[in-house]
Amino acid sequence: MECSVVLDTDLPGREPDEVYAYLVDFERYPELTTSVVSVGVRRSSATRVTSSWEVKFRRGMLEWTEADVLDPVARRVDFEQEDGDFAHFSGSWAVDPVPAGVRVTFTSRFDLGVASLASLVDPVAATAMRDGISDILRGLFGADIVIRELAVVPAAGGVIA
C-alpha cells in the first residue's frame, strides 16, 4: 500500500534563495541531524544529481539511491528512488515566499512493498517518515520551528492532522 507524508514549516524573515541553497546541500545533512547517517552526491549537471542516502528508520536503517531534479528558479527539488529499500519512494521539496518569509513543503509517496503486513507496517512507516523529516527540518532550520502535518497516510483511523 502506498503511504503519503506532507509537511510544511514557515521560516519568518528568511530569504527563499538562501533557504533553497541550504536545503539542496544534501551532503551537510549528516552534520545537522542525527536521522541522516550519510549522503553521497554525484552531479551529472547543474540541475540533476544522484544522491545515495543512509537514514535511521525506527530501530534500523534505510538505504536508497535517488535521482534528484533541482530547479533553482522555482526553488523545487523533485526526487525518485532508483534503487533501495523502498518498493517505491518519490516526492518533492518546495521553497515558496510567503508574506512573513519562506514556506518549506515536503511531499512524499512511498511503499515499503510488504503487502501482507501493510495494515500493521504502513501506519508505523508513515509516522517514522514524518518524524524523520521533522528531525531533518529542525536540524536544517532550528529546533524551535513549527512543523505542520498536512497529511500522514495511512494512519490508524486515517489522516493525522
N, C-alpha and C positions, 0 to 999 in steps of 0.2 A: 504494500500500500504506500502511496506517495504521501509524504509529510510536507508541510509548509511552515516556515517561520518568517515573519515580517516584523522588524523592529525599527524604531527611529529614535533620534535624540536631537534636540536643539542645542546649538552652541552659541550663546549670546556673545556679540562683539567679535566674532571670528570672521575671517575673510574666506570666501568659497575656494579660491585657488590655493591658498595656504592649507586649508583642511584637506583638499583633494590630494595635494602633493604628499602630505603626511600619510593619508590613507593608502596610497599606492606604493609606499615604501615598505613592501611586504617583508623584506629581509630584516627590518628592525623589529618586527612583531615579537620575536622571542625575547628581546631586551625589555619590552614594555609590558608583557603579560605572561603569567605562568601557564596559561592554557595552550600556548603555541610553543612547542619544543624546538622545531626547526622549520625554516623555509628556504628553499633554493630557487633562484630565479634565473631563467635563461631568456634573454631578449632576442627576438627574431626581427623586430622593427621597433620604431618609436611607439607604436600602438598595439603591438602583440607580444605577449610574453607567455612562457610556460613556467608555471610555478609548482614546486613539489612541497607538500605540507606534511608535517607530523604534529598531530594535535592530541592533547589529552581529552579523552571522552569517557566520562564517568570513571570507572576504575581501570580503564585500559587506554589504548592508543588507536587513533585512526590515521591512516596514511593514504594520500592520493596525489595525483598529478593533474593539474587543470590547465586548460587554455584560457588565458585572460585577454580580453579585448579592452584596451584603455582608450577612453575618449576624453581627453583633457578639455576640449571645448564645451562639451555637455557635462563635464565632471562626473563621468559614469564609468564603472567597470562592470563588464559582463563576464561571467565565468561559467565553464562547464568542465566537469571531470572527464579526463581522457582515460585514466586508469586508476584503480584503487579500491578501497574497501567498500565504498557505496555501490549499489547496483546502478544508481543514478544520483547525481548531485549537480545542480546548476543554480544560478541566481545572479544577483547584481548588488552593487553598492552605488548609491547616488548621493551627490552633494548638491544641495539646492539652496540658493539665497532665500532668506525669509526676512521680514522687516527688522527683527532684532539681531540677526546674524546669519547662521547657517543651520540647515537641517541635513542630517546624515540618515539615510534609509538603507537598511539591509533587507534583501528579499531572497529567499531560497526555497527550492523544492528538492527533496531528496527521498530516496528509497533505499533502505538497508538490504532489501532483497530476501527477507526472511518471511515469506508469505504465511507459513504455517503458524508463526508466532506473532504476526503483525498486531493483533489486538493487545498483546502484552508488551511487545517491544517498542512499537511506534510511539505511544504516548511518552515513554521514558526517553526515547531518542529525541523527540521534538523538544522536550523540556531541557535535555542536556545540550542541544543545539542552541536554544535560547540562552541558557546560562553561559555557554562558551562564547557566543558572540557578544553578550553583555560584558563579559570579562575583557574581551578584546577592545570594545568601545571604551571601557573605563581605563584600560591600560594606555590607549592612544590619547584620550581626551580628558582624563581626570576622574577620580573616584566619586566626585560629587555630581556628575551629570545624571539627569533623569532620563531613563530609557523607557519608552512606551512600547508595549506589546500590541501590535496591530493585528497579528494572527499567530497562533501557535496551534497547529492542527496536525495530527489528531491529538486530542487531549481527552481525558476522562470527562465525558459529558459534552465534548465539542470544543469550541474556540475558547482559549483563555484570553480575556481582555481586561 
